[in-house]
Amino acid sequence: MRAWHVAEPGPVTGHPLNLHTGDDVPQPGPGELLLRVLACGVCRTDLHVTEGDLAPRVPTPPGVTPGHEVVGEVAALGESAAGFAVGDRAGAAWLRWTDQDCTFCTRGAENLCPNSLYTGWDVNGGYAEYVTVPAAYAYRLPSGYTDAELAPLLCAGIIGYHALKRAELPPGGRLGLYGFGGSAHLAAQVALARGATVHVLTRGEQAQRLARELGAASVGGAADLPPEPLDSAILFAPAGDLVRPAMAALDRGGTLAIAGIYLTDIPPLNYERHLFQERQLRSVTSNTRADGREFLSFAAEHKLAVTTHPYPLDAADQALRDLKAGTFDGAAVLVP
């Protein structure tokens, strides 16, 4: 089968990904599904894995296969795999496995499990024609969406949903979104459907135009001040420099959630300007399966406008270069 591997992490302009055309089709282990990949979203986390911002924790020679927004058809079931049948459509997402025994798992915070494993980082992911996933961590997918539309929901959508929860947006509140790519354009629709006022602060004309089309109350540059104080904000851009303007835009008691797995260094904060009056700064770490099921249920009830840009599987390296350059709005999707 065809599959991309991170041969040597480094800048995507230097071609750190290699396409292999003779990989063996993986075999599902006990409790696992084998998925024939129908679509795989291109996430910024894939870029961090490829460029080495996220170093491999469980090396998979000859280099890990990225991709964790995988829509696939069940091609085979491993021993004791339950909940799916051959031919079903299923999703494989970022969170691949947790121990279900640690303090965090037993209190319902499996996203903080210290022994957790992740698709496309610890284990080969969906930049390939086939991938395996534990059945207990696979998702049933809502109808009414194409394979390409479903793919970004499996990380960009779920993480944006979890970030909204971390940002503690009050009913009818004022939300600021910093960066407006694959995740933010979905989180904005969830917030708008719940009656929020959404202000988007982002670079790039395409992203700004998409924000207006989706109903943002205002659109400005990434470091601009929104037209009114914010109850909540989410930083999607991996730029630590934006933490200060985002914190300064919060009203009293406001919360900024940082949605990315990677962030450049944050400049020093001024206590009175950025944190006083009970403003909060929070990180976002992965998601729970409950978050995923809640978000996909929401997507089933509210048809989300998913902006996608298809790339053939053979062009995965180009898709990552375009993602880094910010040449498209929404999300890129690989279609084998």
C-alpha positions in Angstrom: 0.0 0.0 0.0 1.0 3.7 -0.3 1.9 5.4 3.0 3.8 8.6 3.9 6.5 8.4 6.6 8.4 11.1 8.4 11.9 10.1 7.3 13.8 12.9 9.2 11.8 15.6 10.9 12.5 19.0 9.6 11.0 22.0 7.7 8.3 20.9 5.2 10.1 22.9 2.6 12.9 20.4 2.9 10.7 17.4 2.1 10.9 15.5 5.4 8.1 13.1 4.3 8.8 10.1 2.1 6.0 8.3 0.2 6.4 4.5 0.3 4.5 2.5 -2.3 5.2 -1.1 -1.0 4.2 -1.0 2.7 2.3 -4.1 4.0 -1.3 -3.5 4.8 -1.4 -3.5 8.6 -3.3 -6.3 10.4 -5.8 -5.5 13.1 -4.8 -6.7 16.5 -7.2 -7.9 19.3 -10.0 -5.3 19.7 -8.9 -3.3 16.6 -10.5 -2.4 13.3 -8.7 -2.2 10.0 -10.0 0.8 8.0 -9.6 1.4 4.3 -9.0 5.2 4.3 -11.6 7.2 2.5 -10.4 10.6 3.6 -7.8 12.0 6.0 -7.8 15.6 7.2 -4.5 17.6 7.3 -4.1 19.0 10.7 -1.6 21.5 12.1 -0.5 18.8 14.6 0.6 16.8 11.6 2.8 19.7 10.6 4.3 19.7 14.1 5.0 16.0 14.0 6.6 16.3 10.5 8.8 19.3 11.4 9.9 17.8 14.7 8.1 20.2 17.1 6.5 17.0 18.5 9.3 14.5 18.8 8.4 10.8 18.4 7.7 9.1 21.7 7.2 5.6 20.4 9.4 5.4 17.3 7.8 3.4 14.4 10.5 2.5 11.9 11.0 3.7 9.2 9.3 6.8 10.6 5.7 7.4 11.7 2.9 7.9 9.3 1.1 11.2 10.2 -2.7 11.8 10.1 -5.4 11.5 12.7 -8.6 12.8 11.1 -9.4 9.5 9.4 -12.6 8.5 7.8 -12.6 4.9 6.7 -14.6 1.8 5.7 -14.1 -1.1 8.1 -12.2 -3.7 6.0 -11.5 -6.3 8.7 -12.0 -6.8 12.5 -9.5 -8.1 14.9 -10.3 -10.7 17.5 -13.0 -9.5 20.0 -13.4 -6.1 18.2 -17.0 -5.0 18.9 -19.4 -2.3 17.9 -18.7 -2.3 14.1 -19.1 -4.6 11.1 -17.2 -4.9 7.9 -18.4 -2.2 5.5 -19.3 0.3 8.2 -18.0 3.8 8.0 -15.9 4.7 11.1 -13.7 7.5 12.2 -10.2 7.3 13.8 -9.2 10.4 15.7 -6.2 11.9 17.6 -6.8 10.0 20.9 -6.1 6.3 20.2 -5.7 4.7 23.6 -5.7 5.4 27.4 -5.0 3.0 30.2 -8.4 3.5 31.9 -6.7 2.8 35.2 -4.9 6.0 36.2 -6.2 8.8 38.4 -7.2 10.9 35.5 -9.0 8.2 33.6 -11.0 7.1 36.6 -12.2 10.6 37.2 -13.4 11.1 33.7 -10.4 13.1 32.4 -8.9 10.5 30.1 -7.4 13.2 27.9 -4.8 13.7 30.7 -3.9 10.1 30.9 0.0 10.0 31.2 0.1 6.7 29.3 -2.2 7.8 26.4 -1.3 7.1 22.8 -2.1 9.2 19.7 -2.8 8.4 16.1 -0.2 9.7 13.7 2.3 10.4 16.4 2.8 7.3 18.5 1.2 4.9 16.0 0.9 5.1 12.2 -1.9 7.3 11.1 -4.0 8.1 8.0 -1.6 9.4 5.4 -2.0 6.0 4.0 -4.4 3.6 2.2 -5.1 1.6 5.4 -4.9 2.2 9.1 -5.8 0.4 12.3 -7.7 1.8 15.3 -9.0 0.3 18.5 -12.7 -0.2 18.1 -13.3 1.3 21.6 -11.7 4.6 20.3 -13.4 4.6 16.9 -16.3 6.9 16.2 -19.6 6.3 14.5 -20.1 9.1 12.0 -23.1 11.3 11.3 -24.9 11.0 8.0 -25.4 14.0 5.7 -21.7 14.7 5.2 -19.2 13.5 2.6 -16.1 11.6 3.6 -14.0 14.8 3.0 -16.4 16.9 5.2 -16.3 14.4 8.0 -12.5 14.2 8.2 -11.9 17.6 9.8 -14.6 17.0 12.3 -12.5 14.2 13.9 -9.9 16.5 15.3 -10.4 20.1 14.3 -14.1 19.9 15.2 -13.7 17.9 18.4 -10.7 20.0 19.7 -12.6 23.2 18.9 -15.6 21.8 20.9 -13.4 20.9 23.8 -11.7 24.3 23.7 -15.2 26.0 23.8 -15.9 24.1 27.0 -12.5 25.1 28.5 -13.2 28.7 27.5 -16.4 28.7 29.6 -18.4 30.7 27.1 -21.5 31.9 28.9 -24.9 31.7 27.2 -25.2 34.4 24.6 -21.6 35.5 25.4 -19.0 37.3 23.4 -16.3 35.0 22.0 -13.1 35.9 20.3 -11.3 33.5 18.0 -7.6 34.1 17.3 -6.7 32.3 14.0 -9.4 30.9 11.7 -8.4 27.7 10.1 -9.9 24.2 10.2 -10.7 24.1 13.8 -11.8 27.7 14.4 -14.3 27.8 11.5 -16.1 24.8 13.1 -16.0 26.1 16.7 -17.4 29.4 15.4 -20.5 27.6 14.1 -21.1 25.8 17.3 -20.9 29.0 19.3 -23.1 30.9 16.8 -25.7 28.1 16.9 -25.8 28.5 20.7 -26.4 32.3 20.4 -22.9 33.7 20.9 -21.5 36.8 19.3 -18.3 35.8 17.6 -15.4 38.1 16.8 -12.6 36.8 14.6 -9.0 38.0 14.8 -6.9 36.4 12.1 -4.4 37.1 9.3 -5.2 36.3 5.7 -7.9 37.6 3.4 -9.4 34.1 2.7 -9.8 33.3 6.4 -11.3 36.7 7.1 -13.7 36.3 4.2 -14.8 32.9 5.4 -15.4 34.3 8.9 -17.7 37.0 7.5 -19.6 34.4 5.4 -20.2 32.2 8.5 -21.6 35.1 10.5 -18.8 36.7 12.6 -19.9 40.0 14.1 -16.5 41.5 13.3 -13.3 40.5 11.7 -9.9 42.0 12.3 -6.2 41.4 12.2 -4.6 38.8 14.5 -3.4 41.3 17.1 -6.3 43.8 16.7 -8.6 44.7 19.6 -12.1 43.5 19.1 -14.9 46.1 19.1 -16.2 45.0 22.6 -14.7 43.2 25.6 -14.8 39.4 25.4 -16.3 36.9 27.8 -14.2 34.1 26.3 -11.5 33.7 23.7 -9.8 30.8 22.0 -6.3 31.0 20.6 -6.0 28.6 17.6 -2.9 30.1 16.1 0.4 28.6 17.5 1.7 32.1 18.2 2.6 32.9 21.8 2.8 36.6 20.9 -1.0 36.6 20.6 -1.6 35.6 24.2 -1.1 39.2 25.4 -3.6 40.9 23.0 -6.1 38.1 23.6 -5.8 38.4 27.4 -6.1 42.2 27.1 -9.3 41.8 25.2 -11.0 39.9 27.9 -13.6 41.4 30.1 -13.5 40.8 33.9 -13.8 37.1 34.7 -13.0 36.2 31.1 -11.2 33.1 30.0 -8.6 32.5 27.2 -8.2 28.8 26.2 -5.1 27.9 24.1 -6.3 25.2 21.7 -3.0 24.0 20.2 -0.7 21.2 21.2 2.3 23.5 20.3 2.8 27.2 21.0 5.8 29.5 20.6 7.0 31.2 23.8 4.6 33.6 25.5 6.0 37.1 26.2 5.8 38.3 29.8 2.3 39.2 31.0 1.5 42.3 33.0 -0.5 41.2 36.0 -2.8 44.3 36.1 -3.5 44.5 32.4 -3.7 40.8 31.5 -4.7 38.7 34.6 -6.2 40.9 37.3 -10.0 40.9 37.8 -10.0 37.1 37.7 -9.1 36.6 34.0 -8.0 33.1 33.3 -5.5 31.5 31.0 -6.0 27.8 30.2 -4.5 25.2 28.0 -6.4 22.5 26.1 -5.0 18.9 26.0 -6.5 16.5 23.6 -10.1 15.5 24.3 -12.1 12.7 25.8 -14.2 10.3 23.8 -17.2 11.8 25.5 -16.2 15.2 23.9 -16.0 13.5 20.5 -19.4 11.8 20.8 -21.0 15.1 22.0 -19.6 17.1 19.1 -20.5 14.5 16.5 -24.0 14.4 17.9 -24.2 18.2 17.6 -22.9 17.9 14.0 -25.7 15.4 13.3 -28.3 17.8 14.5 -26.8 21.0 13.0 -25.5 20.7 9.5 -22.1 22.4 9.7 -20.5 24.1 6.8 -17.2 22.3 6.5 -14.8 24.1 4.2 -12.4 21.6 2.6 -9.7 21.5 0.0 -9.0 18.1 -1.4 -5.5 16.8 -2.2 -4.6 13.4 -3.6 -2.8 11.2 -1.2 0.4 11.5 -3.3 0.4 15.3 -2.6 0.4 15.1 1.2 3.7 16.9 1.4 2.3 19.8 -0.7 -0.8 20.0 1.5 1.4 20.5 4.6 3.5 23.1 2.8 0.3 24.9 1.9 -1.0 24.6 5.4 2.1 26.2 6.8 2.0 29.0 4.2 -1.7 29.7 5.0 -2.7 29.5 1.4 -6.2 28.1 2.0 -9.1 28.7 4.4 -10.8 25.8 6.2 -9.1 22.4 6.1 -7.1 20.4 3.6 -8.2 16.7 3.1 -6.2 13.9 1.6 -8.4 11.6 -0.6 -6.7 8.3 -1.6 
